[in-house]
Amino acid sequence: MRKDNENMSRRGFLKTAAGIGAALAVEPVLGKVQAATEAMKRDPYKVPTRHEGMRYRTLGSGNSRMTVSALGFGCMGMTYNRSEHPDKAQMTRLLHQAVDRGVTLFDTAIIYGPLHNEEFVGEALAPYKNKVYITTKFGHEVIDGKATGRQTSRPDVVRRYCEDSLRRLRIDSIPMFYQHRFDRDTPIEDVAGCIADLIREGKVQRWGLCEVSADIIRRAHAVCPLTAIQSELHLMHRLVEQNGVLDVCRELGIGFVPYSPINRGFLGGCINEFTQFDTSNDNRHTLPRFQPEALRQNTRIVNALQHFGRTRGMTSAQVALAWLLHKAPFIVPIPGTTKVAHFEENLHTLDFTLSDTEWAELESVLSAIPVIGDRYGADQQKQVM
Ligand SMILES: NC(=O)c1ccc[n+]([C@@H]2O[C@H](COP(=O)([O-])OP(=O)(O)OC[C@H]3O[C@@H](n4cnc5c(N)ncnc54)[C@H](OP(=O)(O)O)[C@@H]3O)[C@@H](O)[C@H]2O)c1
């Protein structure tokens, strides 16, 4: 399928080049077309788009599109920020099981660890090089393996981080490189220009943005077409439905990858006011929504999902994921887990299709339950738009 797209794209480029050449005879334009065509030829990825029991979705459009499993796998919590986790061998087995079940989209970031999540994912998925997509993210500054708390998307830094991620991930080209958080000191056009250069050089295939406004998305997309926006969206945080981000994705043909789709585990029903987080490796104890009183009150939301799922044979996690999948065909959630049982449960969400009337019923129940507590504390809130 990608091959057809590539061939069509090359034909498109050649046609464009011929047209422009004849009309204007502008050498630099032809040079750029040639460079982009050459970059496409170097796309090393041959990722399957068929697997029994798996469904596929397309993120992005035109030359920047990418067909992936309808559910991806968020790898962060396998080493970072989700408390204790099983050892590397067991996590590696789980990732291999995910590949065997047809998952083709795996998500990590430089800041997860920092660095060690990329190293783990790169090593674990090395046997599947070019057969699965590992997406990663730049933007948080990391010096000598430590996060500084600052944002930097200066082109020279992005370029350096790209080289380092390629090495840690053991791949030759990053299938999608997201800006993790907006850098107020670097115009988005400069970031987009840098990514366009990395794409021309074959070091990056596509790009995306996280937690930005609709206006930034438009400006970035005008310079270098975006494949996906990765921002928080789930039944307890629906900002992108209201601030125009989902609308602009729909309008411009950009995919949407909701992160923390089970609200960091809460919608799965295994977390309550008595849950102890490992404070040395979990950010949830810092989040207002994960304080004991907020957890206690928000349990009404989980109860509503469990009640809704009961007559349909679905768990609350499956209801949360199915709600996202139903919202739009360009949405690909990336739930994370350290357990094969939860992985299978999440994957089986794909077996359920509910009607608009059923979803309206759930919306009506949920609209009567307030969400208690902000999603982020003040410091993290400053980093999102
Ligand atoms: N772009 C960004 O700024 C950003 C921010 C945060 C996260 N992310 C990405 O999004 C991915 C997922 O986010 P996340 O880990 O924050 O949240 P999540 O996927 O909503 O939740 C993960 C948590 O839910 C639990 N869980 C998973 N399936 C479950 C089920 N069926 N029943 C009950 N509990 C279940 C997991 O615990 P078990 O291990 O016990 O299953 C894990 O602790 C990350 O890995 C990362 O790639 C991106």
The ligand as an ORCA input file, in Angstrom:
! r2SCAN-3c Opt
* xyz 0 1
  N       2.724     13.462     24.154
  C       2.692     13.539     25.451
  O       2.856     14.601     26.038
  C       2.412     12.300     26.260
  C       2.116     12.382     27.629
  C       1.849     11.201     28.325
  C       1.870      9.978     27.675
  N       2.171      9.929     26.343
  C       2.173      8.650     25.606
  O       0.926      7.984     25.835
  C       1.169      6.645     26.265
  C       0.079      6.169     27.200
  O      -0.085      7.109     28.235
  P      -0.144      6.785     29.783
  O       0.710      5.639     30.128
  O       0.052      8.102     30.436
  O      -1.674      6.476     30.022
  P      -2.742      5.327     29.690
  O      -2.351      4.554     28.508
  O      -4.038      6.022     29.722
  O      -2.663      4.435     31.002
  C      -1.586      3.610     31.285
  C      -1.839      2.994     32.641
  O      -3.055      2.293     32.592
  C      -2.936      0.976     33.071
  N      -3.761      0.150     32.195
  C      -3.583     -0.133     30.885
  N      -4.561     -0.913     30.412
  C      -5.399     -1.131     31.448
  C      -6.592     -1.852     31.577
  N      -7.124     -2.511     30.558
  N      -7.204     -1.872     32.806
  C      -6.678     -1.206     33.854
  N      -5.534     -0.493     33.782
  C      -4.901     -0.451     32.586
  C      -1.473      0.662     32.985
  O      -1.104     -0.132     34.092
  P      -0.654     -1.661     33.888
  O       0.764     -1.599     33.511
  O      -0.907     -2.214     35.244
  O      -1.543     -2.232     32.830
  C      -0.774      2.025     33.044
  O      -0.347      2.334     34.334
  C       2.557      6.711     26.918
  O       3.181      5.459     26.945
  C       3.273      7.694     26.045
  O       3.805      7.033     24.917
  C       2.425     11.072     25.647
*
